[in-house]
Structure formats: structure tokens, C-alpha cells
Amino acid sequence: MGSRPPEQQADGPEFSRPVEVSRIGPSGLSLAVEASAEERAALAERMGVAGIRVLTADVRLAQRGAGFAVTAAWRAEIVQDCVVTLEPIETRLADTAELAFGPAAAEPEGEEVEIDPLAADPPEPITDGRIDVGEVVAEQLALSIDPYPRKPGAEFESDIEAPDSEAKPNPFAVLGEWGKKE
């Protein structure tokens, strides 16, 4: 499958970089990941943007209690269409994400689940002994994309004029007058 790692399944995420948790030693594990042109094109389609020119990340995995901490400092260059002019807009995005991963918790069957909105988020599940750092980076990128990008200075123009408030009487006022005539 071209530039995708051999351990990635054909039906898996577009940008998959699974890391075996058994490789994460007491001193942690650091790696750099970069999406290929094929992966960037597939991610752009998934995220509804015109293109992704760059997607890279420096990732650090470390043991934390019974689970793992993942810190990903990522950067991307994307192309989107302006919602006003439809012209392409190039945007640079960068951020650092920190997530916790742990064993998948068994969900109680048949019981009502209470969610405390003030409690810390539960850790992301470790699937088949792996953490997919590529998908972590892709999800963080998706959360950072502006859903309504606008080119600087672009404004909506309308040929429709605002209705004149005195031109038409309020329909309820007309009904009130109708009741008085009888």
C-alpha cells in the first residue's frame, strides 16, 4: 500500500503509526512522525479541506501509573476554501496535545452510567497493546481546523435590502384592528 507502514491495515486510519506499549521503557519513547502525500490527501478528504501540505509531529510516550502519557507537538499546513470568496486560504496550525492512555475499562451492562462533568476524563483505551500516535495527531488536527475559514477582509455582500419597518404593518396589529371593527 505505498508509503503506509506494513503493520497498518488497509481499512484503518489514514495516518496510522501504531506503537507497541511493550516498546515503551521506563525512560519513555520519543519518535517523529510525518504523513506521506497519500496519507495527507486521504486526511484532507476525511476532514473536508482542500488539502494538507504538511503534517508532522514529535511524540513522546511515557509510563504513567498503570497507563501511558502521550505528548504530541504537531504542526500542519492546510488549504481551505474561503466561505465568502471560495478562494484558497493557506493556514499554518501548531499545538501540543497531552493525552492519557490506559487499559480499556469494562462498561457495566444494564446499569445506568453517571457522568461527572467535573471529573477528569478517563484515559483513552489501549487497543491490542498499541497506541496509534498517528491517529492522535490526526484527531488533534481535526479539532483545530476552522469550520468557516474567511480570507482577511472578505465580507458577505447582499443585493437584498433590509425591509423597511414602516412599509408593512405588523400582522398582529391588523388583526387587532379587525376585531375592533365588528
C-alpha positions as CSV (number, residue, x, y, z in Angstrom):
1,M,0.0,0.0,0.0
2,G,2.6,2.6,-1.0
3,S,4.0,4.6,1.9
4,R,1.8,3.2,4.7
5,P,3.6,1.2,7.3
6,P,3.2,-2.6,6.8
7,E,1.5,-3.0,10.2
8,Q,-1.3,-0.7,9.2
9,Q,-4.5,-2.4,8.0
10,A,-6.0,-1.2,4.7
11,D,-9.3,-0.3,6.4
12,G,-7.6,1.5,9.3
13,P,-7.0,5.2,9.8
14,E,-5.4,7.2,7.0
15,F,-2.4,8.2,9.1
16,S,-1.7,5.2,11.4
17,R,1.5,4.9,13.4
18,P,0.8,2.2,16.0
19,V,3.3,1.9,18.8
20,E,3.5,-1.3,20.8
21,V,3.2,-0.3,24.5
22,S,5.8,-3.0,25.3
23,R,8.4,-0.8,23.5
24,I,7.9,2.0,26.0
25,G,10.5,1.5,28.6
26,P,10.9,3.3,32.0
27,S,12.7,6.2,30.3
28,G,9.9,6.5,27.7
29,L,10.0,6.6,24.0
30,S,10.3,9.6,21.6
31,L,9.6,9.5,17.9
32,A,9.0,11.8,14.9
33,V,6.1,11.1,12.6
34,E,5.3,12.6,9.2
35,A,2.3,12.0,6.9
36,S,3.0,11.0,3.4
37,A,1.4,12.7,0.4
38,E,-1.1,9.8,0.1
39,E,-2.0,10.0,3.8
40,R,-2.3,13.8,3.7
41,A,-4.7,13.5,0.7
42,A,-6.8,10.9,2.5
43,L,-6.9,13.0,5.7
44,A,-7.9,16.2,3.7
45,E,-10.8,14.3,2.2
46,R,-11.8,13.0,5.7
47,M,-11.6,16.5,7.2
48,G,-13.3,18.3,4.4
49,V,-10.4,20.6,3.5
50,A,-8.9,21.3,0.1
51,G,-5.5,20.0,1.0
52,I,-3.0,19.2,3.7
53,R,0.5,20.2,2.6
54,V,2.4,19.3,5.8
55,L,1.6,17.2,8.9
56,T,4.4,16.3,11.3
57,A,4.7,15.6,15.0
58,D,7.3,15.0,17.7
59,V,5.7,12.4,20.0
60,R,6.8,11.4,23.5
61,L,5.3,8.4,25.2
62,A,5.9,7.7,28.9
63,Q,4.7,5.3,31.5
64,R,2.2,6.8,34.0
65,G,0.9,4.6,36.7
66,A,-1.0,1.7,35.0
67,G,-1.2,3.6,31.8
68,F,0.8,5.9,29.5
69,A,1.0,9.6,28.8
70,V,1.3,10.7,25.2
71,T,2.5,14.2,24.4
72,A,2.4,15.2,20.7
73,A,3.8,18.5,19.5
74,W,2.4,18.8,15.9
75,R,2.3,21.2,13.1
76,A,0.3,21.3,9.8
77,E,-0.1,23.4,6.8
78,I,-3.6,23.2,5.3
79,V,-5.5,24.7,2.4
80,Q,-9.2,25.5,2.8
81,D,-11.7,27.4,0.7
82,C,-12.9,30.8,2.0
83,V,-16.6,30.6,2.9
84,V,-17.1,34.1,1.3
85,T,-15.0,34.2,-1.9
86,L,-14.3,30.4,-2.3
87,E,-10.6,31.4,-2.8
88,P,-8.0,29.0,-1.3
89,I,-6.6,30.0,2.1
90,E,-3.4,28.6,3.4
91,T,-3.3,28.2,7.2
92,R,-0.5,27.1,9.5
93,L,-1.6,25.3,12.6
94,A,0.5,24.0,15.5
95,D,-0.2,22.8,19.0
96,T,0.8,20.4,21.7
97,A,-1.6,17.7,22.9
98,E,-1.3,15.6,26.0
99,L,-3.5,12.5,26.4
100,A,-3.6,9.6,28.9
101,F,-4.0,6.1,27.7
102,G,-4.9,3.0,29.8
103,P,-6.4,-0.4,29.7
104,A,-9.9,-0.4,28.2
105,A,-12.5,-0.2,31.1
106,A,-15.3,-2.7,31.1
107,E,-18.6,-0.9,30.8
108,P,-21.3,-2.1,33.2
109,E,-24.1,-3.9,31.4
110,G,-27.7,-2.9,32.2
111,E,-26.7,-0.3,34.7
112,E,-27.3,3.4,34.4
113,V,-24.0,5.2,34.0
114,E,-23.5,8.5,35.8
115,I,-21.1,11.0,34.3
116,D,-19.5,13.7,36.5
117,P,-18.8,16.7,34.2
118,L,-16.2,18.0,36.7
119,A,-14.2,14.7,36.9
120,A,-11.1,14.2,34.9
121,D,-11.6,12.5,31.5
122,P,-11.0,8.7,31.6
123,P,-7.9,7.5,29.7
124,E,-8.2,6.6,26.1
125,P,-8.2,2.9,25.6
126,I,-5.1,0.9,24.5
127,T,-6.2,-1.3,21.7
128,D,-4.5,-4.6,21.1
129,G,-1.5,-3.5,23.1
130,R,-0.9,-0.5,20.8
131,I,-1.3,3.3,20.9
132,D,-1.8,4.8,17.4
133,V,0.1,8.1,17.6
134,G,-0.7,9.0,14.0
135,E,-4.4,8.9,14.8
136,V,-3.8,11.0,17.9
137,V,-2.2,13.7,15.7
138,A,-4.9,13.5,13.1
139,E,-7.6,13.9,15.7
140,Q,-5.9,17.0,17.2
141,L,-5.6,18.5,13.7
142,A,-9.3,17.9,13.0
143,L,-10.2,19.7,16.3
144,S,-8.0,22.7,15.3
145,I,-9.5,23.3,11.8
146,D,-11.7,26.4,11.4
147,P,-15.0,25.2,10.1
148,Y,-15.8,28.6,8.5
149,P,-12.5,30.0,7.2
150,R,-12.6,33.6,5.9
151,K,-9.9,35.3,3.9
152,P,-8.8,38.5,5.6
153,G,-11.1,41.4,4.6
154,A,-13.7,39.2,2.9
155,E,-17.2,40.2,3.7
156,F,-20.6,38.9,2.6
157,E,-22.3,41.2,0.1
158,S,-26.0,41.2,-0.4
159,D,-28.3,42.8,-3.0
160,I,-31.2,42.3,-0.7
161,E,-32.1,45.4,1.2
162,A,-33.4,45.3,4.8
163,P,-37.1,45.6,4.9
164,D,-38.5,49.0,5.9
165,S,-40.2,48.6,9.2
166,E,-42.8,51.3,8.3
167,A,-43.6,49.8,4.9
168,K,-45.7,46.9,6.3
169,P,-47.9,47.0,9.3
170,N,-47.4,44.3,11.9
171,P,-49.8,41.4,11.0
172,F,-51.0,41.2,14.6
173,A,-51.8,44.9,14.6
174,V,-54.1,44.3,11.6
175,L,-55.8,41.5,13.4
176,G,-56.4,43.8,16.4
177,E,-58.0,46.4,14.2
178,W,-60.2,43.7,12.6
179,G,-61.6,42.7,16.0
180,K,-62.5,46.4,16.8
181,K,-64.5,46.9,13.5
182,E,-67.1,44.3,14.4
